Amino acid sequence: MTEQTIAPEQAVREEQVVEFLKQSPDFFVKHEALLQELTFPHESGKAISLGERQVQVFREDRDKLRVQLNELIQAATENDKHFETSKRLLLDMLDVKSMDEIEYVLQAAFKEDANIDFVRIVVFADKSDYPASELHILSEQDARDALGTLVDSQNAVCGRFTDKQLAFLYQSEASQVGSAAVIPMRNGQLYGVISLASTNPQHFDSSMGSLFLSYISDFISRLLPDLLARARSKTHAENVPSLLD
């Protein structure tokens, strides 16, 4: 008989053996001597016993579990770090009295706790309403011309950006940016964007979670309307005497 006619029959027999062993889990307990005769191929090219194979599998599983445990510990550590950063940041935010203070608070918190090198806030408004502000204030259309679809994102966008986008956000410091995150500020309407950047190209990547960043942005978005209104009222009040002269 040819090998082609034997192979299907052999496959059937192997399936029957497998099924039998599944239904008889105590088979090798009754026939321990067979265990000594079973051998398995090894990467070294030598055959190993069942016991040695079991030890090898155990070690492989142990190493996988160790890697998974380390990843969980690292994730938990990062989450604790994010929680502490956000707690201090939000408490400090409750005391801000102007738009510019928001950027100062963000810079202090992120540079100290998150190894973030640059923080920028871009506000979509009429610059003439806020002449004293040092923030990057411009129209939404101007921002769209530079940032493109980043302006329309509902969540934080992390990774590497174009030279044009980085130049718009970081001006003279753009060449130092290795990776960045852009987070929209929305609260009924789009108020602007927050951008965080690192000199490390791997600090922000497109796969990283954005929940923490979006949480911070949501909080700031709720502060902005009142701060914008205060600054605008102050500007108009300062302009009234000059109009009466």
C-alpha positions in Angstrom: 0.0 0.0 0.0 1.2 3.5 -0.7 1.8 6.2 1.9 -1.1 8.2 0.5 -3.6 5.3 1.3 -2.0 4.8 4.8 -2.0 8.4 5.9 -5.8 8.8 6.2 -6.1 5.6 8.1 -3.3 6.7 10.4 -5.0 10.0 11.0 -8.2 8.2 12.0 -6.3 6.0 14.4 -4.6 9.0 16.0 -8.0 10.7 16.4 -9.3 7.6 18.1 -6.3 7.5 20.5 -6.8 11.2 21.3 -10.5 10.7 22.0 -9.8 7.6 24.1 -7.3 9.5 26.3 -9.7 12.4 26.7 -12.3 9.9 28.0 -9.8 8.1 30.2 -7.9 10.7 32.2 -6.6 8.0 34.5 -5.1 5.9 31.7 -1.5 6.8 32.5 -2.1 6.3 36.2 -2.8 2.7 35.5 0.1 2.4 33.0 2.9 4.5 34.5 5.5 2.5 32.7 4.4 4.0 29.4 5.3 7.5 30.6 8.9 6.5 30.7 8.8 5.5 27.0 7.2 8.7 25.7 9.6 11.2 24.2 9.2 14.7 22.7 11.4 16.6 20.3 13.4 19.4 21.8 14.9 22.6 20.2 18.3 21.2 20.9 17.6 18.3 18.6 17.5 15.7 21.3 14.5 13.8 22.4 13.3 14.4 26.0 11.0 12.5 28.3 7.5 13.5 29.2 8.6 14.6 32.6 11.3 16.9 31.1 8.7 18.2 28.6 6.3 19.0 31.5 9.0 20.9 33.2 9.7 22.8 30.0 6.1 23.7 29.6 5.8 24.8 33.2 8.8 27.1 32.8 7.4 28.6 29.6 4.0 29.2 31.3 5.8 30.6 34.4 7.8 33.1 32.2 4.6 34.2 30.4 2.8 34.8 33.7 5.8 36.7 35.0 5.7 39.0 32.0 2.0 39.5 32.4 2.4 40.2 36.1 5.1 42.8 35.4 2.8 44.5 32.8 -0.1 44.6 35.3 2.2 46.1 38.0 3.5 48.7 35.6 0.0 49.6 34.5 -1.1 49.9 38.1 1.9 52.1 38.9 1.1 54.3 35.9 -2.6 54.5 37.0 -1.6 55.5 40.5 0.7 58.2 39.1 -2.0 59.5 36.8 -4.4 59.6 39.7 -2.1 61.6 41.9 -1.2 64.0 39.1 -4.9 64.6 38.2 -5.8 65.1 41.9 -3.2 67.7 42.5 -3.9 69.3 39.1 -7.6 69.6 39.6 -7.2 71.0 43.1 -4.8 73.6 41.8 -7.2 74.4 38.9 -9.9 75.4 41.4 -7.8 78.3 42.4 -7.0 79.8 39.0 -8.2 83.3 38.4 -7.3 83.7 34.7 -6.8 81.8 31.5 -3.1 82.2 31.6 -2.9 80.6 35.0 -4.3 77.4 33.5 -1.3 76.9 31.3 1.1 77.7 34.2 -0.6 75.1 36.4 -0.6 72.5 33.6 3.1 73.1 33.0 4.0 72.7 36.6 2.0 69.5 37.1 3.0 67.7 33.9 6.6 68.6 33.9 7.0 67.5 37.5 4.9 64.3 37.4 4.7 63.1 33.9 8.0 64.0 32.2 6.3 66.2 29.7 8.5 68.9 28.3 6.1 71.3 26.7 2.5 72.4 27.4 0.5 74.6 25.1 -3.1 75.9 25.2 -4.6 77.3 22.0 -7.9 79.2 22.5 -10.3 79.8 19.6 -11.4 83.4 20.1 -10.9 87.0 18.9 -7.5 88.1 20.2 -8.6 91.7 20.5 -10.9 90.6 23.4 -7.9 89.3 25.3 -5.0 91.6 24.5 -3.2 91.0 27.9 -3.3 87.2 27.6 0.0 85.4 26.7 -1.9 82.3 25.4 -2.1 81.4 21.8 -5.4 83.0 20.8 -6.7 82.9 17.3 -9.8 82.0 15.2 -10.9 78.5 14.8 -10.5 78.7 11.0 -6.8 79.7 11.4 -6.3 76.6 13.7 -8.0 74.4 11.2 -5.7 75.7 8.4 -2.7 74.6 10.5 -4.0 71.5 12.4 -6.4 70.1 9.9 -8.7 67.3 11.2 -7.0 67.3 14.6 -9.5 70.1 15.5 -12.5 67.8 14.8 -11.3 65.0 17.0 -13.6 64.1 19.9 -10.7 62.5 21.9 -7.0 63.0 22.5 -4.8 62.2 19.5 -1.3 60.9 20.4 1.7 60.3 18.3 3.9 62.2 15.8 2.6 65.2 13.9 3.6 67.1 10.8 6.2 69.9 10.8 3.4 72.4 10.1 1.3 71.3 13.0 4.2 71.3 15.4 5.4 74.7 14.2 1.9 76.1 14.8 1.7 74.6 18.4 5.3 75.1 19.6 6.8 77.8 17.3 10.6 78.0 18.0 10.5 74.8 20.2 8.9 72.6 17.5 12.2 71.0 16.5 12.7 69.7 20.0 9.4 67.8 20.0 9.7 64.0 19.6 6.0 63.1 20.2 2.9 64.9 21.3 -0.8 64.7 22.2 -3.5 67.1 21.1 -6.7 67.2 23.2 -9.8 69.2 22.1 -11.5 71.4 24.8 -15.2 71.0 24.3 -18.1 72.1 26.5 -21.1 72.6 24.3 -18.8 74.2 21.8 -15.1 73.9 20.8 -13.0 76.3 22.9 -9.6 75.2 21.6 -7.0 72.5 22.1 -4.5 71.5 24.7 -1.2 70.1 23.4 1.4 68.2 25.5 4.8 67.2 24.1 7.9 65.3 25.0 11.4 65.3 23.5 11.1 61.5 23.7 9.6 60.1 20.4 8.1 57.1 22.3 6.5 59.1 25.1 3.3 59.5 23.2 2.2 57.0 20.6 -1.0 56.4 18.7 -1.8 53.3 20.8 -1.6 54.8 24.2 -4.8 55.4 26.3 -6.2 58.8 26.2 -8.8 58.6 29.1 -6.6 60.5 31.6 -5.8 63.3 29.0 -9.5 63.6 28.1 -10.5 63.8 31.7 -8.2 66.7 32.3 -9.4 68.4 29.1 -13.1 68.0 30.2 -12.4 69.7 33.5 -10.6 72.6 31.9 -13.3 73.0 29.3 -15.8 73.7 32.2 -13.6 76.4 33.6 -12.9 78.2 30.4 -16.3 79.8 29.7 -16.2 81.7 33.0 -12.6 82.7 32.7 -13.1 83.9 29.1 -16.1 85.9 30.1 -14.1 87.5 33.0 -11.2 88.4 30.8 -13.5 89.8 28.1 -15.4 92.0 30.6 -12.1 93.3 32.0 -10.9 94.3 28.6 -14.2 96.0 27.7 -14.2 97.8 31.1 -10.6 99.1 30.5 -11.6 100.3 27.1 -14.7 102.3 28.2 -12.7 105.3 29.6 -10.8 105.7 26.4 -14.1 105.7 24.4 -15.5 108.4 26.6 -12.4 110.7 26.3 
